[in-house]
Amino acid sequence: MKTKVITDSGSGLTQTQADRLDIGLLPLQVLIDQDQYLDGVNLTTEQLYAFLDEGKMPTTSQPPLLLEEELFEDLKKEGYTDLIVINLSNGLSSTNQTVQATAKRLGLNVHTLDIYTTLAIQQYVTIAAKQLLDQGKDPEEIIDILKAAIDQSAGYLMVDNLDHLAAGGRLTPLAAKLGGLLKIKPILKVSKDTGGKVDSFDKVRTLHKAVACGVSQVGKALLDGVDYEFFILNGAADQMAVSTKEMMEALRPGTPVHTLDMFPVIACHTGLGSIGVQYIPKIEGVTYDETRICD
């Protein structure tokens, strides 16, 4: 058995970072006007933020099937027999089903699970899968370990600009306009509880109150005696990200709080000024350092 860990760019990994980590990457597609980009290949977070700042309304779609087939064919030629596949939530995309179908057609064994989310949790469990594989654990044992952590994880998104949610069909244009006038900020939850879909948890006035509410919900979910990894996703809201980190650090002093830029495929739908908070139980034997990933 020769096994490869595969993820998509919902994990926030660029092609360069994935290659350095020896992880297979399937880039999601981003359409801006009439131009098609591959997330993490020829589209960076900084470039996407610049497009958003210009008022562009990007849309996203699955990785190109041709690239998927090419990757799997190359892996098969290299002697790989098994794939550990970590894709963004099935509730957000059908990427996982497509990947399984392609791998099966090419005779590759797939070991996978629904992570019910994306963003930093997807990145964390992808890196965990690779480290556990390097430690000699077999694919199904790794999936079981990841699933136990995923089942106790969740995340909240606090969105400042409602226009992108309207463009993505999550709000009507009228609701977005009224919400903007009233300074209403939605708190969105993505977890196993929501079936891996983006669900409206609450609505409050001002982004600060929305973030405080999201952080409060994280605090309520933490279990005694369990070590966690905390994540903050910063959608070009630097000052709010600093405040969010202070709130997260106060929940469980000593728990690592990692701050990352909001990943492009989600920033397309949340726009600038958004903040995300996520938590997941620390997986034994796994070391996560966002600064080493970004080097």
C-alpha positions, 0 to 999 in steps of 0.5 A, spaced: 500 500 500 502 506 498 498 512 500 497 520 498 493 525 502 489 529 497 485 536 499 482 541 495 484 549 496 478 550 501 484 548 505 487 554 504 493 551 501 497 554 495 500 549 490 507 551 492 505 549 499 502 543 498 508 540 494 512 542 500 508 538 504 507 532 499 500 533 499 496 533 493 492 539 491 485 540 487 485 547 486 477 550 486 475 555 480 474 562 481 470 566 476 471 573 476 467 577 470 469 572 464 476 570 467 477 563 470 482 562 475 485 556 479 485 558 487 492 557 490 495 556 483 494 563 479 490 566 484 492 569 491 489 571 497 492 578 496 489 578 488 482 576 490 482 581 496 484 587 490 478 584 486 473 584 492 476 591 493 474 593 486 467 591 487 467 584 483 463 579 485 466 572 484 463 565 484 466 559 485 466 552 482 469 545 483 476 543 481 477 542 473 475 534 472 481 534 467 486 536 472 483 531 477 484 526 472 491 528 471 493 528 478 490 521 479 493 518 473 500 521 475 499 518 482 497 511 479 503 511 475 508 513 481 505 507 484 500 510 489 494 505 491 490 509 496 488 516 497 486 519 504 481 525 501 480 531 505 475 536 501 471 541 504 464 540 506 459 536 502 454 541 504 458 546 500 460 542 494 460 536 491 467 535 490 468 529 494 463 525 490 466 527 484 473 525 487 471 519 489 468 517 482 474 519 479 478 515 483 474 509 483 474 509 475 482 509 475 482 503 480 484 507 486 482 506 493 479 512 497 479 513 504 475 519 506 470 523 511 465 529 511 469 534 515 462 538 515 466 545 514 472 548 510 477 553 512 482 552 517 479 546 520 480 543 513 487 545 513 488 542 520 485 535 519 489 535 512 496 536 515 494 532 521 492 526 516 499 527 513 503 527 519 499 521 522 500 517 515 508 519 516 507 516 523 505 509 520 498 509 521 494 506 516 488 510 512 482 507 516 485 509 522 487 516 520 480 517 518 477 515 525 482 519 528 480 525 524 472 524 525 473 524 532 476 531 532 471 533 527 465 531 531 467 536 536 469 542 532 465 548 529 466 554 526 462 561 525 462 566 520 461 574 521 460 578 515 460 585 514 458 586 507 452 583 505 452 584 498 456 578 497 451 573 500 446 576 496 450 575 490 451 567 492 443 567 493 444 566 501 440 573 502 435 577 497 438 583 494 432 587 498 434 583 505 442 585 504 440 592 502 435 593 508 441 589 513 446 594 510 442 600 512 440 597 519 447 595 520 445 588 521 451 583 521 449 575 520 452 570 524 453 564 520 454 557 523 458 551 519 458 544 522 456 537 523 450 540 526 448 544 520 449 538 515 456 542 513 451 547 510 452 555 512 446 556 516 444 563 519 445 562 527 443 569 529 443 577 527 445 582 531 447 590 530 455 591 529 460 587 527 463 587 534 457 584 537 457 579 532 464 577 533 463 577 541 457 572 540 460 567 535 466 567 540 461 566 546 458 560 542 465 557 541 466 558 549 460 554 550 462 548 546 468 547 549 469 540 553 473 540 560 479 536 560 480 537 552 485 541 549 483 545 543 486 549 537 483 555 535 483 559 529 481 566 526 480 567 519 481 575 517 477 577 511 481 584 511 479 586 518 485 587 521 483 591 527 477 586 528 482 580 528 486 583 533 480 584 538 477 577 536 484 574 538 484 577 545 477 574 546 479 567 543 485 567 548 480 569 554 476 563 553 481 558 554 488 561 556 494 557 553 490 554 548 493 556 541 490 561 537 492 561 530 490 567 525 490 566 518 487 570 512 480 568 510 481 563 504 479 565 497 474 560 496 470 563 502 472 570 501 468 570 495 462 569 498 463 573 505 467 579 502 471 584 505 471 585 513 469 578 515 471 574 521 471 567 522 472 563 528 473 555 528 475 550 534 477 543 533 480 538 539 487 537 538 489 531 535 494 527 539 501 527 535 500 532 530 504 539 530 500 545 527 504 551 526 501 556 521 508 560 520 511 554 517 506 553 512 506 560 509 514 560 509 
